[in-house]
Amino acid sequence: MLSAEQDLKKVKEPLIAELRTINDGEGGTEADSKHRADVLKKIHSAEEKYCNEMTPKYYQILQDRRSSLESLLPDYKRLEEVNAELNKTTTGLANAISSLVSWSLSY
């Protein structure tokens, strides 16, 4: 588990436990409602801090992965072409459907 995720869990668990003890139903007071709202704000703040820390990291991972895949697309396309030729030579059947499906979404 990531350090940031562990930190978030450490902050949220006691707040969620506290939230469960607040009477927000019948017989609840205005103070209970305010207390509940304050605890929810603390939870939201902790989640927002986690997102602010982790989003750029995950975004960078996705960008790196995309760059890697884009650079390999020509190699994969050539591999698919060679495989289709081999299948046609071996079985006498063209592999047009596989090629269409594999590369119909490429750019």
CNS distance restraints for C-alpha pairs under 8 A (distance, minus, plus):
assign (resid   1 and name CA) (resid   5 and name CA) 6.51 0.50 0.50
assign (resid   1 and name CA) (resid   6 and name CA) 6.63 0.50 0.50
assign (resid   2 and name CA) (resid   6 and name CA) 6.20 0.50 0.50
assign (resid   3 and name CA) (resid   7 and name CA) 6.12 0.50 0.50
assign (resid   4 and name CA) (resid   8 and name CA) 6.15 0.50 0.50
assign (resid   4 and name CA) (resid  50 and name CA) 6.43 0.50 0.50
assign (resid   4 and name CA) (resid  53 and name CA) 7.78 0.50 0.50
assign (resid   4 and name CA) (resid  54 and name CA) 7.75 0.50 0.50
assign (resid   5 and name CA) (resid   9 and name CA) 6.18 0.50 0.50
assign (resid   5 and name CA) (resid  50 and name CA) 7.27 0.50 0.50
assign (resid   6 and name CA) (resid  10 and name CA) 6.17 0.50 0.50
assign (resid   7 and name CA) (resid  11 and name CA) 6.34 0.50 0.50
assign (resid   8 and name CA) (resid  12 and name CA) 6.04 0.50 0.50
assign (resid   8 and name CA) (resid  46 and name CA) 6.31 0.50 0.50
assign (resid   8 and name CA) (resid  47 and name CA) 6.87 0.50 0.50
assign (resid   8 and name CA) (resid  50 and name CA) 6.64 0.50 0.50
assign (resid   9 and name CA) (resid  13 and name CA) 5.87 0.50 0.50
assign (resid  10 and name CA) (resid  14 and name CA) 7.32 0.50 0.50
assign (resid  11 and name CA) (resid  15 and name CA) 6.83 0.50 0.50
assign (resid  11 and name CA) (resid  43 and name CA) 7.76 0.50 0.50
assign (resid  11 and name CA) (resid  46 and name CA) 7.04 0.50 0.50
assign (resid  12 and name CA) (resid  16 and name CA) 5.95 0.50 0.50
assign (resid  12 and name CA) (resid  43 and name CA) 5.99 0.50 0.50
assign (resid  12 and name CA) (resid  46 and name CA) 7.37 0.50 0.50
assign (resid  13 and name CA) (resid  17 and name CA) 6.19 0.50 0.50
assign (resid  14 and name CA) (resid  18 and name CA) 6.03 0.50 0.50
assign (resid  15 and name CA) (resid  19 and name CA) 6.03 0.50 0.50
assign (resid  15 and name CA) (resid  39 and name CA) 6.34 0.50 0.50
assign (resid  15 and name CA) (resid  42 and name CA) 7.74 0.50 0.50
assign (resid  15 and name CA) (resid  43 and name CA) 6.84 0.50 0.50
assign (resid  16 and name CA) (resid  20 and name CA) 6.33 0.50 0.50
assign (resid  17 and name CA) (resid  21 and name CA) 6.78 0.50 0.50
assign (resid  18 and name CA) (resid  22 and name CA) 6.80 0.50 0.50
assign (resid  18 and name CA) (resid  39 and name CA) 7.77 0.50 0.50
assign (resid  19 and name CA) (resid  36 and name CA) 6.32 0.50 0.50
assign (resid  19 and name CA) (resid  39 and name CA) 6.64 0.50 0.50
assign (resid  19 and name CA) (resid  40 and name CA) 7.88 0.50 0.50
assign (resid  22 and name CA) (resid  32 and name CA) 6.24 0.50 0.50
assign (resid  22 and name CA) (resid  35 and name CA) 7.64 0.50 0.50
assign (resid  22 and name CA) (resid  36 and name CA) 6.61 0.50 0.50
assign (resid  23 and name CA) (resid  27 and name CA) 7.36 0.50 0.50
assign (resid  23 and name CA) (resid  28 and name CA) 5.13 0.50 0.50
assign (resid  23 and name CA) (resid  29 and name CA) 7.86 0.50 0.50
assign (resid  23 and name CA) (resid  32 and name CA) 6.19 0.50 0.50
assign (resid  24 and name CA) (resid  28 and name CA) 5.09 0.50 0.50
assign (resid  24 and name CA) (resid  29 and name CA) 7.70 0.50 0.50
assign (resid  24 and name CA) (resid  32 and name CA) 6.32 0.50 0.50
assign (resid  24 and name CA) (resid  33 and name CA) 6.22 0.50 0.50
assign (resid  24 and name CA) (resid  36 and name CA) 7.53 0.50 0.50
assign (resid  28 and name CA) (resid  32 and name CA) 5.91 0.50 0.50
assign (resid  28 and name CA) (resid  33 and name CA) 7.25 0.50 0.50
assign (resid  29 and name CA) (resid  33 and name CA) 6.46 0.50 0.50
assign (resid  30 and name CA) (resid  34 and name CA) 6.21 0.50 0.50
assign (resid  31 and name CA) (resid  35 and name CA) 5.98 0.50 0.50
assign (resid  32 and name CA) (resid  36 and name CA) 6.05 0.50 0.50
assign (resid  33 and name CA) (resid  37 and name CA) 6.20 0.50 0.50
assign (resid  34 and name CA) (resid  38 and name CA) 6.15 0.50 0.50
assign (resid  35 and name CA) (resid  39 and name CA) 6.28 0.50 0.50
assign (resid  36 and name CA) (resid  40 and name CA) 6.19 0.50 0.50
assign (resid  37 and name CA) (resid  41 and name CA) 6.16 0.50 0.50
assign (resid  38 and name CA) (resid  42 and name CA) 6.36 0.50 0.50
assign (resid  39 and name CA) (resid  43 and name CA) 6.32 0.50 0.50
assign (resid  40 and name CA) (resid  44 and name CA) 6.10 0.50 0.50
assign (resid  41 and name CA) (resid  45 and name CA) 5.99 0.50 0.50
assign (resid  42 and name CA) (resid  46 and name CA) 6.21 0.50 0.50
assign (resid  43 and name CA) (resid  47 and name CA) 6.25 0.50 0.50
assign (resid  44 and name CA) (resid  48 and name CA) 6.03 0.50 0.50
assign (resid  45 and name CA) (resid  49 and name CA) 6.15 0.50 0.50
assign (resid  46 and name CA) (resid  50 and name CA) 6.29 0.50 0.50
assign (resid  47 and name CA) (resid  51 and name CA) 6.22 0.50 0.50
assign (resid  48 and name CA) (resid  52 and name CA) 6.07 0.50 0.50
assign (resid  49 and name CA) (resid  53 and name CA) 6.25 0.50 0.50
assign (resid  50 and name CA) (resid  54 and name CA) 6.04 0.50 0.50
assign (resid  51 and name CA) (resid  55 and name CA) 5.49 0.50 0.50
assign (resid  52 and name CA) (resid  56 and name CA) 7.42 0.50 0.50
assign (resid  53 and name CA) (resid  57 and name CA) 7.51 0.50 0.50
assign (resid  54 and name CA) (resid  58 and name CA) 6.24 0.50 0.50
assign (resid  55 and name CA) (resid  59 and name CA) 5.96 0.50 0.50
assign (resid  56 and name CA) (resid  60 and name CA) 6.13 0.50 0.50
assign (resid  57 and name CA) (resid  61 and name CA) 6.38 0.50 0.50
assign (resid  58 and name CA) (resid  62 and name CA) 6.27 0.50 0.50
assign (resid  59 and name CA) (resid  63 and name CA) 6.18 0.50 0.50
assign (resid  60 and name CA) (resid  64 and name CA) 6.10 0.50 0.50
assign (resid  61 and name CA) (resid  65 and name CA) 6.16 0.50 0.50
assign (resid  62 and name CA) (resid  66 and name CA) 6.07 0.50 0.50
assign (resid  63 and name CA) (resid  67 and name CA) 6.19 0.50 0.50
assign (resid  64 and name CA) (resid  68 and name CA) 6.20 0.50 0.50
assign (resid  65 and name CA) (resid  69 and name CA) 6.16 0.50 0.50
assign (resid  66 and name CA) (resid  70 and name CA) 6.00 0.50 0.50
assign (resid  67 and name CA) (resid  71 and name CA) 6.19 0.50 0.50
assign (resid  68 and name CA) (resid  72 and name CA) 6.44 0.50 0.50
assign (resid  69 and name CA) (resid  73 and name CA) 6.20 0.50 0.50
assign (resid  72 and name CA) (resid  76 and name CA) 6.31 0.50 0.50
assign (resid  73 and name CA) (resid  77 and name CA) 6.01 0.50 0.50
assign (resid  74 and name CA) (resid  78 and name CA) 6.16 0.50 0.50
assign (resid  75 and name CA) (resid  79 and name CA) 6.13 0.50 0.50
assign (resid  76 and name CA) (resid  80 and name CA) 6.15 0.50 0.50
assign (resid  77 and name CA) (resid  81 and name CA) 6.29 0.50 0.50
assign (resid  77 and name CA) (resid 103 and name CA) 7.42 0.50 0.50
assign (resid  78 and name CA) (resid  82 and name CA) 6.18 0.50 0.50
assign (resid  79 and name CA) (resid  83 and name CA) 6.03 0.50 0.50
assign (resid  80 and name CA) (resid  84 and name CA) 6.08 0.50 0.50
assign (resid  80 and name CA) (resid  99 and name CA) 6.89 0.50 0.50
assign (resid  81 and name CA) (resid  85 and name CA) 6.23 0.50 0.50
assign (resid  81 and name CA) (resid  99 and name CA) 7.58 0.50 0.50
assign (resid  82 and name CA) (resid  86 and name CA) 6.12 0.50 0.50
assign (resid  83 and name CA) (resid  87 and name CA) 6.10 0.50 0.50
assign (resid  84 and name CA) (resid  88 and name CA) 6.09 0.50 0.50
assign (resid  84 and name CA) (resid  94 and name CA) 6.66 0.50 0.50
assign (resid  84 and name CA) (resid  95 and name CA) 5.31 0.50 0.50
assign (resid  84 and name CA) (resid  96 and name CA) 7.72 0.50 0.50
assign (resid  84 and name CA) (resid  99 and name CA) 7.67 0.50 0.50
assign (resid  85 and name CA) (resid  89 and name CA) 6.13 0.50 0.50
assign (resid  85 and name CA) (resid  94 and name CA) 7.62 0.50 0.50
assign (resid  86 and name CA) (resid  90 and name CA) 5.96 0.50 0.50
assign (resid  87 and name CA) (resid  91 and name CA) 5.67 0.50 0.50
assign (resid  87 and name CA) (resid  92 and name CA) 7.07 0.50 0.50
assign (resid  87 and name CA) (resid  93 and name CA) 6.67 0.50 0.50
assign (resid  87 and name CA) (resid  94 and name CA) 6.96 0.50 0.50
assign (resid  87 and name CA) (resid  95 and name CA) 7.03 0.50 0.50
assign (resid  88 and name CA) (resid  92 and name CA) 4.52 0.50 0.50
assign (resid  88 and name CA) (resid  93 and name CA) 4.71 0.50 0.50
assign (resid  88 and name CA) (resid  94 and name CA) 4.93 0.50 0.50
assign (resid  88 and name CA) (resid  95 and name CA) 6.98 0.50 0.50
assign (resid  89 and name CA) (resid  93 and name CA) 7.72 0.50 0.50
assign (resid  95 and name CA) (resid  99 and name CA) 6.48 0.50 0.50
assign (resid  96 and name CA) (resid 100 and name CA) 6.09 0.50 0.50
assign (resid  97 and name CA) (resid 101 and name CA) 6.16 0.50 0.50
assign (resid  98 and name CA) (resid 102 and name CA) 5.95 0.50 0.50
assign (resid  99 and name CA) (resid 103 and name CA) 6.07 0.50 0.50
assign (resid  99 and name CA) (resid 104 and name CA) 7.96 0.50 0.50
assign (resid 100 and name CA) (resid 104 and name CA) 5.42 0.50 0.50
assign (resid 101 and name CA) (resid 105 and name CA) 7.72 0.50 0.50
assign (resid 102 and name CA) (resid 106 and name CA) 7.92 0.50 0.50
